[in-house]
Amino acid sequence: MNILLLLSIIPFTLASSSSLSPVLDVNGNEVEAGPNYFILPVIRGRGGGGLSPFNVKQNNTCPRDIIQWDDEEQEGLPVVFTRIGAKKSVVRVSTDVNVRFYTPTICARETIWKLGEYDENLKQYFVVTGGVEGNPGLKTVGNWFKIEKFGSGHKFVYCPSVCKFCKVICKDVGILITKDGVRLLALSDTPYKVMFKKTF
């Protein structure tokens, strides 16, 4: 009885997942897991530039903070998306993905996005690097993000579904500007409206 019920649910689950809209890049093409993409602000001019790992709040051999460049001409470092159980496939809205900065340096394995520890001084959760790619579950729940459609662009959301019994924060990812003018990626009530530009 239970086995039959499970088998009857699986096709529906797969169908509902594949029916979700694909994330599109600036050229209207489907964003895929595998290729590299710049994450750029939809708002140009005062909207700033792309994203890069950087040492701001903590001093490590490999940078842990994620900043947005002030200058819109700075496209930052491209990222690679990884889907659950699919190295190369279309990235769809509302599905869990890992986000990894593409860099050929010794820090290549240290560039996966994750939710950082709560910053008591700034009263804020920041998105940082140092996560683990793949292995969805309790131990990696902080490493999964979703992309949602947001007006004429998209936004990142932290609300992972990889652990069904875990209590997680569900909040948009935005930009927090410090008193020194540094733009840091953080959980926010104001989403960071982005577009994706394929590099290679």
C-alpha positions in Angstrom: 0.0 0.0 0.0 2.7 2.5 1.0 4.9 1.4 -1.9 2.1 1.9 -4.4 1.3 5.3 -2.9 5.0 6.4 -3.2 5.2 5.3 -6.8 2.1 7.2 -7.6 3.5 10.4 -6.2 6.9 10.3 -7.9 5.8 11.0 -11.5 3.7 13.9 -10.2 6.6 15.3 -8.3 9.0 15.1 -11.3 6.4 16.6 -13.6 5.6 19.5 -11.3 9.4 20.2 -10.9 10.0 20.2 -14.7 7.0 22.4 -15.3 8.6 25.3 -13.4 9.7 28.2 -15.6 13.4 28.3 -16.6 15.6 31.1 -15.4 16.5 33.3 -18.4 19.7 35.2 -19.1 20.0 38.7 -20.6 19.6 37.3 -24.1 16.5 35.4 -23.3 18.3 32.0 -23.2 17.8 29.4 -20.5 20.3 29.6 -17.7 22.0 26.2 -17.3 24.0 24.4 -14.6 27.6 24.2 -15.8 28.4 27.3 -17.8 29.6 30.6 -16.2 27.4 33.6 -15.7 28.0 37.1 -14.4 25.4 38.2 -11.8 24.7 41.9 -12.6 22.2 44.4 -11.3 19.2 45.1 -13.5 19.3 48.8 -12.3 22.2 50.4 -14.1 24.1 53.6 -13.1 23.8 53.8 -9.3 22.9 50.1 -9.1 26.6 49.2 -8.9 28.4 46.3 -10.6 28.8 42.6 -10.3 29.7 40.3 -7.3 33.1 39.0 -6.0 34.5 37.3 -3.0 36.5 39.7 -0.8 37.9 40.0 2.7 35.9 42.7 4.5 34.8 41.6 7.9 37.2 38.7 8.3 40.8 38.2 7.2 41.3 34.7 5.7 43.6 33.3 3.1 40.6 32.8 0.9 38.1 35.6 0.9 34.9 34.8 2.7 32.7 37.9 2.3 30.8 38.6 -0.9 30.8 42.2 -2.2 29.1 44.1 -4.9 31.4 46.5 -6.8 30.4 50.2 -6.8 31.4 50.6 -10.4 29.0 49.2 -12.9 31.8 48.5 -15.3 33.2 45.9 -12.9 31.3 42.7 -13.7 33.0 40.8 -10.8 33.6 37.1 -10.9 31.3 34.7 -12.9 29.4 32.0 -11.0 28.5 28.4 -11.8 25.2 26.9 -10.7 24.8 23.3 -9.5 21.5 21.6 -9.3 20.6 18.6 -7.2 21.6 15.4 -9.0 22.2 17.2 -12.3 25.5 18.6 -13.3 24.3 20.0 -16.6 20.7 21.0 -17.0 18.4 24.0 -17.1 18.1 26.0 -13.9 14.5 26.6 -13.0 12.8 29.1 -10.6 12.0 28.0 -7.1 14.5 25.1 -7.2 17.5 24.6 -4.9 20.9 25.4 -6.4 24.5 25.8 -5.3 26.2 29.0 -6.4 30.0 28.9 -6.9 32.3 31.7 -8.0 34.5 30.5 -10.9 38.1 31.1 -10.2 41.2 29.0 -11.2 43.1 30.0 -8.0 43.9 27.9 -4.9 40.7 29.2 -3.4 38.6 27.4 -6.1 37.0 25.0 -3.6 36.3 27.8 -1.1 34.0 29.9 -3.3 30.6 28.2 -2.8 27.9 30.4 -1.3 26.4 29.7 2.1 24.5 31.5 4.8 27.0 32.8 7.3 26.7 32.9 11.1 24.5 35.7 12.6 26.5 38.9 12.9 25.7 40.2 16.4 27.3 43.6 15.8 25.4 44.3 12.6 22.3 42.3 13.6 22.4 40.6 10.2 22.8 37.3 8.3 25.3 37.6 5.5 25.8 35.4 2.5 29.5 34.3 2.4 31.7 31.7 0.7 33.1 28.5 2.2 30.1 26.3 1.5 29.9 22.7 0.3 28.8 21.7 -3.2 26.1 19.0 -3.5 25.2 16.4 -0.8 21.7 17.9 -0.1 20.5 17.4 3.5 20.8 18.5 7.1 24.5 19.2 7.0 24.4 21.3 3.9 21.2 23.2 4.3 23.0 26.5 4.5 24.5 26.1 1.0 21.3 26.1 -1.1 19.6 29.1 -2.7 16.7 29.6 -5.0 16.3 32.0 -8.0 12.9 33.6 -8.3 11.4 35.8 -11.0 11.3 39.4 -9.8 9.7 42.0 -12.2 11.9 42.4 -15.2 14.7 40.4 -13.6 15.3 37.8 -10.9 16.2 37.6 -7.3 18.0 35.2 -5.0 16.1 33.7 -2.0 17.4 31.7 0.9 14.7 29.2 1.6 16.2 25.7 1.0 14.0 22.6 0.6 16.8 20.1 0.8 15.9 19.2 4.4 12.2 18.6 4.9 12.3 18.6 8.7 14.7 21.5 9.2 13.4 24.9 10.3 15.0 27.4 8.0 14.9 31.2 7.5 13.1 32.2 4.3 14.2 35.6 3.2 15.3 37.5 0.1 19.0 38.1 -0.6 19.9 41.8 -0.9 22.7 44.3 -0.6 23.6 45.8 2.8 25.7 49.0 2.5 28.0 49.4 5.6 28.8 52.8 7.1 32.1 52.6 5.1 30.2 52.3 1.9 31.0 48.6 1.3 28.2 46.7 -0.4 27.8 43.2 1.2 25.5 40.4 0.1 23.1 39.7 3.0 19.5 38.5 3.8 17.3 41.5 3.3 13.7 42.8 3.1 14.8 44.5 -0.1 15.8 42.0 -2.8 18.8 42.5 -5.1 17.3 42.6 -8.6 19.7 40.8 -10.9 20.2 39.5 -14.4 22.5 36.8 -15.7 25.1 37.3 -18.5 26.7 34.1 -19.9 30.4 34.2 -20.3 31.5 30.7 -21.4 
